[in-house]
Structure formats: C-alpha cells, structure tokens
C-alpha cells in the first residue's frame, strides 16, 4: 500500500496526481490499462484489505482515525472518487481480482455460477453476493457481460467480489467446453425440467447458467445445457434474474450439504 501523508500535510485534492489517477479508474478502459479498480465504503474496503489487494486507501478527515495508513483527502476529492450520492468517506484502490478460467476450474469447484451477457452491474453484483452466500466457489462472467470491477457491481456484491474466484471470458463457447464433466443447468421459463424435481441430482458438481433479464440465454447456449424452470405457483409471469439465481444456487447448496 502506498504510504499516507506525513503528520501536518494538507489533505489531497482532485489535483493531486494520486487522486486524479484513481478517479480515472471509474472508466473500464482505465481499469484495464492500470490493472486496478475502486472499492467504496467500509464493508468493501474491509474485505479488500483482508484479501490483500489494496494498493492505496483514501479517507476524509473525519474517518482518518479509523484508517491510520490511509491518505486523507478533501470532501471534494472524496465526492469525485466515490460514485454514490452520499459517500461514506473511504475508497480503496485495489488490484483486479479476476483469475483465468483454467485456474478457477483446476480447483474442482462443486458449484459454479455463470452469468452470460449480464449487462446490468446491479444484477451482476447481486449474483456474486448470492453465489458467495450459497457456497459457490467460482463466478464466471461470459460473453458480453459487465465488468465485475464496475463500481456499482462492486457495491452490489457487498464484499463478495473478494471471496470467490471471479472469471471473465469473452468466448462463451470456451466456458461451456471447460465445464464438461459437470452438471450444466440453464435457467429457462420453457425448461423441460422442474427445479424441485431434479434436486436429487444436484449433489453433483454443478454449473448454473444465468442470462440477462431482457433476452435470457441465447439458443446456442441453451442447446448445450439442461434447461430448468423455476416453478411459479402464483400469478407472476416469472422471477427476476436475481431471485431465480438465488433459488437455483440455494437448491444446489442444500443438495450438497444433504449429501454430506
């Protein structure tokens, strides 16, 4: 971690090179170029510190006592660093946390979540958080998915971004090839299998495929997986992406623990 100011130094401003460089990380191109991203808020920062990926920490003067190794910035600088309307006074510059597809699957994860063409960062972060809570070891962002290091995604993950292996792979076909040998299930309202009828089979190593809310999973992806529907007993047309992911991942989590 970069060293903080010396006692008596003035707070950093938006013109301070270290601050201006950090602000640029709000753009995906800059994150890719620098290999860094921003984590905002006490919870995300706490998990980033525990993961050992923090390069620099910026705080406002009122929070300096909580973070003695941090660099103090003006309120204006914090407002520029943070993407929320009401900043919580702490932002960390972190190393990118994604790993390769091969490295993640070499660990033989029992439960994998695959987000295919998920473009909404809030949904992406929620899937990360849900996968982590359900005990999934790996979350893969395939195809034209949002950058999981996007600020909104990082916040929505509530620190789970730092707990699981995060993979980014543009070629969805390569992901499906790599999942060979696992039970590969795709959520679909037109699925031939009912989630609760296949629960006894969920004790296997399983990969769940989730598609975007607007269009769902592409036909070429559905063709390479078993399509599973989450039963709807009321009058709702369907569950949203985050709710469907939670139900499916927890069904697998329960099956795995029952088998033990």
C-alpha positions in Angstrom: 0.0 0.0 0.0 1.2 3.5 -0.8 2.3 5.5 2.2 -0.1 8.1 3.6 0.8 11.7 4.2 3.1 12.9 6.9 1.5 14.5 10.0 0.6 18.0 9.3 0.3 17.6 5.5 -2.7 19.1 3.8 -5.4 16.8 2.6 -5.1 15.6 -1.0 -7.3 17.3 -3.6 -8.6 16.3 -7.0 -5.4 17.9 -8.5 -3.2 15.6 -6.5 -1.8 13.1 -9.1 -2.6 10.0 -6.9 -6.2 11.2 -6.6 -6.6 12.2 -10.2 -5.2 8.8 -11.3 -7.6 7.0 -9.0 -10.6 8.9 -10.3 -9.8 7.7 -13.8 -10.4 4.1 -12.6 -14.2 4.8 -12.8 -13.8 4.1 -16.6 -13.4 0.5 -17.7 -10.6 1.3 -20.2 -8.5 2.9 -17.4 -9.1 -0.1 -15.1 -7.9 -2.5 -17.7 -4.9 -0.4 -18.5 -3.8 0.1 -14.9 -4.9 -3.3 -13.6 -6.7 -1.5 -10.7 -10.2 -0.7 -9.6 -12.0 1.2 -6.8 -13.8 -0.3 -3.8 -16.0 2.2 -2.0 -17.4 2.1 1.5 -16.3 0.5 4.8 -17.5 -3.0 4.1 -16.0 -3.4 0.6 -12.7 -1.8 1.9 -12.6 -4.2 4.9 -12.9 -7.2 2.6 -10.4 -5.8 0.1 -7.9 -5.3 3.0 -8.5 -8.8 4.2 -7.9 -10.1 0.7 -4.6 -8.3 0.5 -5.4 -6.4 -2.8 -5.4 -2.8 -1.6 -2.8 -0.5 -3.2 -3.9 2.8 -1.7 -6.6 4.0 0.7 -8.3 7.4 0.6 -10.4 8.7 3.5 -11.9 12.0 4.6 -10.6 13.7 7.7 -13.5 12.6 9.9 -12.5 8.9 9.2 -8.8 9.2 9.4 -8.7 7.8 12.9 -10.2 4.5 11.7 -7.6 4.1 8.9 -4.2 5.3 10.2 -2.4 4.2 7.0 -4.8 6.0 4.6 -4.3 9.2 2.7 -6.6 12.0 3.8 -8.5 13.8 1.0 -10.8 16.8 0.9 -14.6 16.3 0.8 -14.5 17.5 -2.8 -11.9 14.9 -3.7 -13.9 12.1 -2.0 -17.0 13.2 -3.9 -15.0 12.8 -7.1 -13.6 9.4 -6.1 -16.9 8.0 -4.9 -19.8 7.1 -7.3 -22.6 7.2 -4.6 -24.7 10.3 -3.9 -23.7 10.3 -0.3 -20.1 9.0 0.0 -19.1 7.0 3.2 -15.7 8.7 3.4 -13.5 5.7 2.4 -12.3 4.5 -1.1 -9.6 1.9 -1.8 -7.6 1.4 -4.9 -7.4 -2.3 -5.5 -5.7 -4.8 -7.8 -8.0 -6.5 -10.2 -9.2 -9.8 -8.6 -10.2 -11.9 -11.6 -8.5 -15.2 -12.3 -8.3 -17.3 -15.5 -10.9 -19.9 -16.4 -8.4 -22.7 -16.3 -7.0 -21.7 -12.9 -10.5 -21.4 -11.3 -11.7 -24.8 -12.6 -8.5 -26.5 -11.7 -9.6 -26.2 -8.1 -12.6 -28.5 -8.9 -15.3 -26.2 -7.6 -18.5 -28.0 -6.6 -20.8 -25.1 -7.5 -20.2 -22.5 -10.3 -22.4 -19.6 -11.3 -22.1 -18.4 -14.9 -23.5 -15.0 -15.9 -23.9 -14.9 -19.7 -24.3 -11.5 -21.3 -25.4 -9.9 -18.0 -25.0 -6.2 -18.6 -26.6 -4.7 -15.5 -24.0 -4.1 -12.8 -26.5 -4.3 -10.0 -27.6 -7.8 -11.2 -24.0 -8.9 -11.6 -23.1 -7.8 -8.1 -26.2 -9.5 -6.7 -25.3 -12.8 -8.4 -21.8 -12.5 -6.9 -23.2 -11.9 -3.4 -25.8 -14.7 -3.8 -23.2 -17.2 -5.2 -20.9 -16.4 -2.3 -23.7 -16.9 0.3 -24.7 -20.2 -1.3 -21.1 -21.5 -1.2 -20.3 -21.3 -4.8 -16.5 -21.2 -5.4 -16.5 -19.6 -8.8 -18.5 -16.9 -10.7 -17.9 -16.6 -14.4 -18.8 -13.6 -16.4 -19.2 -14.9 -20.0 -19.9 -13.2 -23.3 -20.7 -9.6 -23.4 -21.1 -9.2 -19.6 -20.5 -6.1 -17.5 -17.1 -5.7 -15.9 -17.4 -7.1 -12.4 -15.0 -4.3 -11.3 -17.6 -1.7 -12.2 -18.3 0.5 -9.2 -22.0 -0.4 -9.0 -21.2 -4.1 -9.3 -18.6 -3.9 -6.5 -21.0 -2.2 -4.2 -23.8 -4.6 -5.0 -21.6 -7.6 -4.3 -21.2 -6.3 -0.7 -17.6 -7.6 -0.4 -18.3 -11.0 -2.1 -16.2 -10.0 -5.1 -13.2 -10.7 -2.8 -14.4 -14.1 -1.6 -14.9 -16.1 -4.8 -12.9 -16.8 -7.9 -14.1 -14.3 -10.5 -13.5 -15.2 -14.1 -14.0 -13.1 -17.2 -14.2 -15.0 -20.5 -15.5 -13.4 -23.7 -15.9 -16.7 -25.5 -19.0 -18.4 -24.0 -18.2 -21.5 -26.0 -14.9 -21.8 -24.3 -16.6 -21.6 -20.9 -19.1 -24.4 -21.9 -16.2 -26.5 -23.2 -14.4 -26.1 -19.9 -17.5 -27.1 -17.9 -17.5 -30.5 -19.5 -18.0 -33.2 -16.8 -20.1 -31.0 -14.6 -23.9 -31.0 -14.5 -24.6 -27.9 -16.6 -28.0 -26.3 -16.0 -29.6 -23.3 -17.7 -32.5 -21.3 -16.2 -35.4 -21.0 -18.7 -39.1 -20.3 -18.3 -39.5 -23.0 -21.0 -37.3 -25.5 -19.3 -38.2 -29.2 -19.6 -37.1 -29.9 -16.0 -38.6 -28.6 -12.8 -36.0 -27.4 -10.4 -37.5 -29.2 -7.4 -37.9 -32.5 -9.3 -34.2 -32.6 -10.1 -33.0 -31.8 -6.6 -31.6 -35.3 -6.0 -29.3 -34.8 -9.0 -28.0 -31.5 -7.6 -25.5 -33.3 -5.4 -23.2 -33.5 -8.4 -20.7 -30.7 -9.3 -23.0 -28.2 -10.9 -22.7 -25.1 -13.1 -25.7 -22.8 -13.3 -26.1 -20.6 -16.4 -28.0 -17.3 -16.0 -28.9 -15.0 -18.8 -29.9 -11.3 -19.0 -33.4 -10.3 -18.0 -34.2 -8.8 -21.3 -33.4 -11.7 -23.6 -32.4 -14.7 -21.4 -29.8 -17.2 -22.6 -29.0 -17.4 -26.3 -30.4 -20.5 -28.1 -26.8 -21.8 -28.8 -26.1 -21.8 -25.0 -29.4 -23.4 -24.1 -28.7 -26.2 -26.6 -25.6 -27.2 -24.6 -27.3 -27.3 -21.2 -30.2 -28.9 -19.5 -33.0 -26.3 -19.3 -34.5 -25.9 -15.9 -37.6 -23.9 -14.9 -38.2 -22.5 -11.5 -41.9 -23.3 -10.8 -44.3 -20.4 -10.4 -47.3 -21.3 -8.2 -49.0 -17.9 -8.2 -49.9 -15.5 -11.0 -46.5 -13.8 -11.5 -45.2 -14.3 -15.0 -41.7 -15.2 -13.8 -39.0 -14.4 -11.2 -36.4 -11.8 -11.9 -32.8 -12.7 -12.5 -31.5 -12.2 -9.0 -34.4 -14.1 -7.4 -34.1 -17.0 -9.9 -30.3 -17.2 -9.3 -30.9 -17.3 -5.5 -33.4 -20.1 -5.7 -31.3 -22.2 -8.0 -28.0 -21.7 -6.2 -29.5 -22.5 -2.8 -31.2 -25.6 -4.2 -27.7 -26.8 -5.1 -26.3 -25.7 -1.8 -28.9 -27.7 0.1 -28.4 -30.8 -2.0 -24.6 -30.6 -1.5 -25.0 -30.3 2.3 -27.6 -33.0 2.5 -25.2 -35.4 0.7 -22.6 -34.7 3.3 
